[in-house]
Structures are given as structure tokens and as C-alpha cells.
Amino acid sequence: MCPYQLPADYYIKLGYALMFKKKRSLQRDARHVLQGLKPPLELRGAEHISAGGRYLVTVNHYTAQGHNVLWSALAISAAIPTEVHWVMTNAWTFPGKPMRQLLRHASELFFARLAAIYGISLTPPMPPDPREQVARALSIRHLLAFARQETEAVIGFAPEGRDFPGNLLGWPPYGAGRLMLELSRLGYSILPAGVSREDDVLVLRFGPVYELNVPEELSKEEQDRRSSQQVMTHIASLLPQNLRGVFDADVSSTQTLPKI
């Protein structure tokens, strides 16, 4: 299986933008990159994409041979008619690697520049580190401030925040469900997306837009769990059965979310 490659001219343009902090359009860059993709991206469910309004795109955190989560973000950014404001990690952690702290610091500098040129919101990496709780809270606060002030915005988010063994869907970390619920209560509809490699082709599927249905009288923990379950179940419906993990059936109703 041949990995997808970014075109050489994109590296040159991105390098220039990173060096001089020049803003770029992720939508335009994504469409340029995908134009030469071989085999080409297969897009399904495009009729579910809204031409306007506020909505949150939720997608599985999918990484496979020849494909990482970058291609999911590029595929969605190219398909949506407006710019997508992505939420992503602010660092790679390099567990078990020599000089991992130095490598992490270098990745933090890279992601900070990337966020500046593409208008991305950054959060501390997964799995959650209790020492980063304050930084995580601040990043969420900034994201919600952005969400409130925008009359029309599209926010992109992979709720799991990390890869799970076998590329199976896994539970998002504690707090992700409440974030999505807060965005829903701010008027953001949810557009589910599923990304997978099928017969060596990158497939992006969109499903119908929906609203989260979680009673306010429930505990914060239960609101978080139900929000995550609804979101991940919708994503699972857009994936091949062998990637759905615990969301293949209603066994997820018996699962619990990790707390931080």
C-alpha cells in the first residue's frame, strides 16, 4: 500500500508561510493537495453538507498504513464550502523515544506556527496529563469564546483525540462530550464524518446533521458520557463494521469514560 504524498510545491509554500507567519487558506491548500491524489478521494454523503450556518464536524481519529489523521483534516477541509476551524493537539509526545522532551518542544513550536497561519485552536495532547489541566481548560475557554462570537462557523474536531489499537473507534476522553454539548447548546448542529481506507482508496462519508439530545438535569458525568456516545455512534454508522469498535452495537451503553 503506497502512502499518500504531499506535493513538493505545497512544502515550499508551507515552509515560506511558517517562516514568515503568513496566513493561508486551509480549504484552498487542501483542494490543491487532493487534486493530485492517487487513487483519488472518494466522497460520499456530500448532500448533507450545509452551505451556511454554525456546525461542528466530528470525525474519527483514523491512522492506517499510508494514511494519518492529517489526510482526514485535508479531505474535510476540501469538501466543506467554508473554512473549517480545526481543534488539534499542540504537541506530539514521542513516548519511549530518546530526547522525547526536546522532540516535543520542537513539535510545540511547529504546531504553534501552523495554528497561526491556518487559524487552528490547540489543546494539550492525549491522553490527558493532570499537570496540563489548567492549560486544557484555557484552550477550551478560548475555543468557546470563538464559537460564541462567530455567527457562522464550522469547527472540526476528532473527539477521540488519539489513535486506538486496530484503528477501532474508542471513547473520547472525559470532558470531550461536555465540550460538544456546550457547542450544541450554542447553536452548533453536528455533521458526522467517517474516514477509512477501503480497497486502497481514501473514503470520506458524511451523514445527516443532527442535534445532541441530553437532558440538563443529568449529572455532568452522565451528560458527558451520553454526548460522547451519541457522537461516536453517529460516526460509527459511517464506517465499515470492522472499524466501529465498541460502537458497533449498543455495548457502549455499559462503558464508562476515563476521568482526568
C-alpha positions as CSV (number, residue, x, y, z in Angstrom):
1,M,0.0,0.0,0.0
2,C,1.6,3.3,-1.1
3,P,1.4,6.2,1.3
4,Y,-0.2,9.4,0.1
5,Q,2.4,12.2,-0.5
6,L,2.1,15.9,-0.2
7,P,3.1,17.7,-3.4
8,A,6.5,19.3,-3.4
9,D,5.2,22.8,-4.2
10,Y,3.0,22.6,-1.1
11,Y,6.0,22.0,1.1
12,I,7.7,25.1,-0.4
13,K,4.6,27.3,0.2
14,L,4.0,26.0,3.7
15,G,7.7,26.4,4.6
16,Y,7.6,30.0,3.5
17,A,4.3,30.7,5.4
18,L,5.7,29.0,8.6
19,M,8.9,31.0,8.4
20,F,7.3,34.4,7.9
21,K,4.0,33.7,9.7
22,K,1.9,34.3,6.5
23,K,-1.7,33.3,6.8
24,R,-3.0,30.7,4.4
25,S,-6.4,29.2,3.5
26,L,-6.5,25.6,4.6
27,Q,-9.5,25.0,2.3
28,R,-7.6,26.2,-0.8
29,D,-4.5,24.3,0.2
30,A,-6.4,21.1,0.9
31,R,-8.1,21.3,-2.5
32,H,-4.8,21.7,-4.2
33,V,-3.3,18.8,-2.3
34,L,-6.2,16.4,-3.0
35,Q,-6.4,17.4,-6.7
36,G,-3.4,15.2,-7.4
37,L,-4.2,12.4,-5.0
38,K,-3.8,8.9,-6.5
39,P,-6.0,7.0,-6.1
40,P,-8.4,10.0,-5.8
41,L,-10.5,10.6,-2.7
42,E,-14.0,9.1,-2.7
43,L,-16.6,11.4,-1.2
44,R,-20.0,10.2,-0.1
45,G,-22.9,12.0,1.5
46,A,-21.9,15.4,0.2
47,E,-25.6,16.3,0.2
48,H,-25.5,16.5,4.0
49,I,-23.1,19.4,3.9
50,S,-24.7,22.7,4.7
51,A,-23.8,25.8,2.7
52,G,-24.0,28.0,5.8
53,G,-24.8,28.2,9.5
54,R,-23.0,27.0,12.6
55,Y,-22.0,23.4,12.8
56,L,-19.4,21.1,14.3
57,V,-17.8,18.4,12.1
58,T,-16.9,15.3,14.2
59,V,-14.7,12.7,12.6
60,N,-12.9,9.5,13.7
61,H,-9.2,9.8,14.6
62,Y,-8.1,7.4,11.9
63,T,-4.5,6.4,11.2
64,A,-3.5,3.5,8.9
65,Q,-0.6,2.5,6.8
66,G,-0.1,5.2,4.2
67,H,-2.6,7.5,5.9
68,N,-2.6,9.6,9.1
69,V,-5.2,12.0,10.6
70,L,-3.8,14.9,8.5
71,W,-5.5,13.4,5.4
72,S,-8.8,13.3,7.2
73,A,-8.5,17.1,8.0
74,L,-7.5,17.8,4.5
75,A,-10.3,15.8,3.0
76,I,-12.9,17.5,5.2
77,S,-11.4,21.0,4.7
78,A,-11.6,20.5,0.9
79,A,-15.2,19.2,1.0
80,I,-16.7,21.9,3.2
81,P,-17.7,25.1,1.3
82,T,-16.3,27.4,4.0
83,E,-13.1,27.4,6.1
84,V,-13.0,24.8,8.9
85,H,-11.7,25.9,12.3
86,W,-9.9,22.8,13.5
87,V,-9.2,21.8,17.1
88,M,-6.0,19.8,17.3
89,T,-3.1,18.8,19.6
90,N,-0.4,21.3,20.4
91,A,2.4,18.7,20.5
92,W,3.5,15.2,19.7
93,T,4.7,13.3,22.8
94,F,7.1,10.7,21.5
95,P,6.5,8.1,24.3
96,G,9.5,5.9,24.9
97,K,11.7,7.8,22.4
98,P,15.2,9.2,23.3
99,M,15.2,13.0,23.7
100,R,11.4,13.0,23.8
101,Q,11.2,16.3,25.7
102,L,13.3,18.0,23.1
103,L,11.3,16.5,20.3
104,R,8.0,17.5,22.0
105,H,9.3,21.1,22.4
106,A,10.2,21.2,18.7
107,S,6.7,19.9,17.8
108,E,5.1,22.6,20.0
109,L,6.9,25.3,18.1
110,F,5.8,23.8,14.8
111,F,2.1,23.4,15.8
112,A,2.1,27.0,17.2
113,R,3.2,28.3,13.8
114,L,0.8,26.0,12.0
115,A,-2.1,27.3,14.1
116,A,-1.1,30.9,13.5
117,I,-1.2,30.5,9.7
118,Y,-4.3,28.4,9.4
119,G,-6.4,29.7,12.4
120,I,-6.4,26.4,14.4
121,S,-7.3,26.0,18.1
122,L,-4.7,24.0,20.0
123,T,-5.2,21.8,23.1
124,P,-2.7,19.7,25.1
125,P,-2.2,16.2,23.7
126,M,-3.9,13.0,24.6
127,P,-4.0,11.0,26.8
128,P,-4.8,13.8,29.3
129,D,-2.0,14.7,31.7
130,P,-3.3,16.1,35.1
131,R,-0.4,18.6,35.0
132,E,-1.9,20.2,31.9
133,Q,-5.4,20.6,33.3
134,V,-5.2,24.4,33.5
135,A,-3.8,24.7,30.0
136,R,-6.5,22.4,28.7
137,A,-9.2,24.5,30.4
138,L,-7.8,27.7,29.0
139,S,-7.7,26.2,25.5
140,I,-11.4,25.1,25.7
141,R,-12.3,28.6,27.1
142,H,-10.7,30.2,24.1
143,L,-12.4,27.8,21.7
144,L,-15.9,28.6,23.2
145,A,-15.2,32.3,23.0
146,F,-14.5,31.9,19.3
147,A,-17.7,29.8,18.9
148,R,-19.8,32.4,20.7
149,Q,-18.6,35.4,18.7
150,E,-19.0,33.8,15.2
151,T,-22.4,34.0,13.7
152,E,-21.5,31.4,11.1
153,A,-18.6,29.0,11.7
154,V,-17.6,25.4,11.0
155,I,-15.5,23.8,13.8
156,G,-13.7,20.5,13.1
157,F,-13.0,18.0,15.9
158,A,-11.8,14.4,16.3
159,P,-13.4,13.6,19.7
160,E,-11.1,10.6,20.5
161,G,-8.1,12.8,20.3
162,R,-5.7,9.9,19.7
163,D,-5.4,6.6,17.9
164,F,-6.8,3.3,19.3
165,P,-5.3,-0.1,18.5
166,G,-6.5,-1.6,15.2
167,N,-7.9,1.8,14.2
168,L,-11.1,0.9,16.1
169,L,-13.3,3.7,17.5
170,G,-12.7,4.4,21.2
171,W,-14.3,6.5,23.8
172,P,-13.3,10.2,23.8
173,P,-11.6,11.4,27.0
174,Y,-13.7,12.7,29.8
175,G,-14.7,16.3,29.0
176,A,-15.0,16.0,25.3
177,G,-18.7,15.1,25.5
178,R,-19.4,18.2,27.6
179,L,-17.5,20.4,25.1
180,M,-19.5,19.1,22.2
181,L,-22.7,19.5,24.2
182,E,-21.8,23.1,25.0
183,L,-21.2,23.8,21.3
184,S,-24.6,22.2,20.6
185,R,-26.3,24.4,23.1
186,L,-24.6,27.4,21.5
187,G,-26.5,26.6,18.3
188,Y,-23.9,24.3,16.5
189,S,-25.5,21.4,14.7
190,I,-23.4,18.3,14.4
191,L,-22.2,17.0,11.0
192,P,-20.8,13.5,11.4
193,A,-18.0,12.2,9.2
194,G,-16.2,8.9,8.9
195,V,-12.8,8.4,7.2
196,S,-11.4,5.0,6.2
197,R,-9.1,3.3,3.6
198,E,-11.1,0.8,1.5
199,D,-9.5,-1.1,-1.3
200,D,-6.6,1.3,-1.1
201,V,-8.9,4.3,-1.6
202,L,-9.4,7.1,1.0
203,V,-13.2,7.3,1.6
204,L,-14.9,10.2,3.4
205,R,-18.5,9.8,4.3
206,F,-20.8,12.5,5.7
207,G,-24.0,11.7,7.5
208,P,-27.2,13.7,8.2
209,V,-26.8,16.7,10.5
210,Y,-28.3,16.2,14.0
211,E,-28.7,17.9,17.4
212,L,-27.5,16.4,20.7
213,N,-30.3,15.3,23.0
214,V,-29.0,15.3,26.5
215,P,-31.2,16.3,29.5
216,E,-29.8,19.2,31.5
217,E,-30.9,17.6,34.8
218,L,-28.4,14.8,34.5
219,S,-25.0,14.9,36.3
220,K,-22.1,16.4,34.4
221,E,-20.5,13.0,34.2
222,E,-23.7,11.5,32.7
223,Q,-24.1,14.4,30.3
224,D,-20.5,13.9,29.1
225,R,-21.0,10.1,28.6
226,R,-24.3,10.5,26.7
227,S,-22.9,13.2,24.5
228,S,-19.9,11.2,23.6
229,Q,-22.0,8.1,23.0
230,Q,-24.3,9.9,20.6
231,V,-21.5,11.5,18.6
232,M,-19.4,8.3,18.3
233,T,-22.5,6.2,17.4
234,H,-23.2,8.6,14.5
235,I,-19.6,8.4,13.4
236,A,-19.6,4.6,13.6
237,S,-22.6,4.4,11.3
238,L,-20.4,5.9,8.6
239,L,-17.5,3.4,8.9
240,P,-17.0,-0.2,7.8
241,Q,-18.2,-2.6,10.6
242,N,-14.6,-3.7,11.3
243,L,-13.7,-0.2,12.5
244,R,-16.6,0.6,14.8
245,G,-15.1,-0.9,17.9
246,V,-17.4,-0.7,21.0
247,F,-19.8,1.4,18.9
248,D,-20.7,-1.4,16.6
249,A,-23.6,-2.2,18.8
250,D,-25.2,-0.8,22.0
251,V,-22.4,-2.3,24.1
252,S,-21.2,1.3,24.6
253,S,-24.1,1.9,26.9
254,T,-22.3,-0.2,29.5
255,Q,-18.9,1.5,29.1
256,T,-17.6,4.3,31.3
257,L,-15.4,7.2,30.4
258,P,-12.0,7.8,32.0
259,K,-11.8,10.9,34.2
260,I,-9.0,13.4,34.4
